[in-house]
Amino acid sequence: MYRNVGNPALNVPEHWHYVSFGLSDLYGDNRVHEFTGTDGPSGFGFELTFRLKRETGESAPPTWPAELMQGLARYVFQSENTFCSGDHVSWHSPLDNSESRIQHMLLTEDPQMQPVQTPFGVVTFLQIVGVCTEELHAAQQWNGQGILELLRTVPVAGGPWLITDMRRGETIFEIDPHLQERVDKGIETDGSNLSGVSAKCAWDDLSRPPEDDEDSRSICIGTQPRRLSGKDTEQIRETLRRGLEINSKPVLPPINAQRQNGLNHDRAPSRKDSLESESSAAIIPHELIRTRQLESVHLKFNQESGALIPLCLRGRLLHGRHFTYKSITGDTAITFVSTGVEGAFATEEHPYAAHGPWLQVIYSVSKQMLLGRWRLWFIGSWRPPILSARSAST
């Protein structure tokens, strides 16, 4: 952490600049990260940065940003999930434990620190940007990069270097009401590029006889439950990584062992992206997990996840795309998918289909409705941070 003098020519004020180290590979000897060569990512492939407005008379940088960054780094190491520019983290608490309205985070490229080629791989620098709840919701409903660009146009909300001011008391929409019009137009035109989130969710097969106690989210052979295989996990991960590009035909990847578009070929096997859980390493022949058609399902979400269902419908399905909830506590995944998306195993004839613990629910674009019978249930008021998943192309 150090004092950054800013750039007076660009109207960038002095501020405190924090830079992490250790998410990338510092040693190249496999003691922390598996060394995968100079051309691939170094460690997790990124380090975190944060820019905090320096208050008048402040002689030393506050330490709470370092603790915040350590919390995010701990999540990365424990889950082996990575962050990308445009991601968001819903925190639901002032970042500095004060009464501030800055209670969530967006991630973007650091404006000063460019990607670096090191002897142990490539490192990018992702800057944490503190935002208000209204700005987080706008990023979810439209896209994170769009909101970041708006923040850059408002000096007190970040300016060109996206400096976080914990004393900011107004959202960018309160400062400039015309910005809400830009967001609304963007949502109407583009929809949302948020293709999925990690959340607390579950589903049950209501068409299964009550006396059958087999877990509806698994396939049982003998007495051992079959959990989500690595190949199925790859498919779900690929779905969220690719998303659905606005100007191309929407596609869900087919179920097969081959990675598509060359994604992750150089990634260390021990690293996981946002939809891979620890149990995905279980050795299960892919052919033993069959796709089942269900008559009705019971969907359960925590409060914040359920609040994203309107976004799922208006921002994704109405635009011919898909939206996935991936459980943070297990292998369960729920994907709402529009008709016409190639590779989906749910169809208008069979609107609910399950492949292991992965459920798909079809949405008919022509009929403008979710098909079949379904029940929704919110799981208490438990509200974990929701971490976004996004298309690699957006």
Secondary structure as GFF3:
##gff-version 3
##sequence-region A 1 394
A	DSSP	beta_strand	2	4	.	.	.	ID=ss1
A	DSSP	three_ten_helix	8	10	.	.	.	ID=ss2
A	DSSP	beta_strand	15	19	.	.	.	ID=ss3
A	DSSP	beta_strand	41	53	.	.	.	ID=ss4
A	DSSP	alpha_helix	64	79	.	.	.	ID=ss5
A	DSSP	beta_strand	88	90	.	.	.	ID=ss6
A	DSSP	beta_strand	104	109	.	.	.	ID=ss7
A	DSSP	beta_strand	116	118	.	.	.	ID=ss8
A	DSSP	beta_strand	121	131	.	.	.	ID=ss9
A	DSSP	alpha_helix	133	141	.	.	.	ID=ss10
A	DSSP	alpha_helix	144	152	.	.	.	ID=ss11
A	DSSP	three_ten_helix	155	157	.	.	.	ID=ss12
A	DSSP	alpha_helix	172	175	.	.	.	ID=ss13
A	DSSP	alpha_helix	178	190	.	.	.	ID=ss14
A	DSSP	beta_strand	194	199	.	.	.	ID=ss15
A	DSSP	beta_strand	201	205	.	.	.	ID=ss16
A	DSSP	beta_strand	219	221	.	.	.	ID=ss17
A	DSSP	beta_strand	224	226	.	.	.	ID=ss18
A	DSSP	alpha_helix	230	242	.	.	.	ID=ss19
A	DSSP	three_ten_helix	278	281	.	.	.	ID=ss20
A	DSSP	three_ten_helix	286	288	.	.	.	ID=ss21
A	DSSP	beta_strand	291	294	.	.	.	ID=ss22
A	DSSP	beta_strand	296	301	.	.	.	ID=ss23
A	DSSP	alpha_helix	303	307	.	.	.	ID=ss24
A	DSSP	alpha_helix	309	311	.	.	.	ID=ss25
A	DSSP	pi_helix	312	316	.	.	.	ID=ss26
A	DSSP	three_ten_helix	317	319	.	.	.	ID=ss27
A	DSSP	beta_strand	322	327	.	.	.	ID=ss28
A	DSSP	beta_strand	333	338	.	.	.	ID=ss29
A	DSSP	beta_strand	352	355	.	.	.	ID=ss30
A	DSSP	beta_strand	358	364	.	.	.	ID=ss31
A	DSSP	beta_strand	369	370	.	.	.	ID=ss32
A	DSSP	beta_strand	373	378	.	.	.	ID=ss33
A	DSSP	beta_strand	387	390	.	.	.	ID=ss34
###
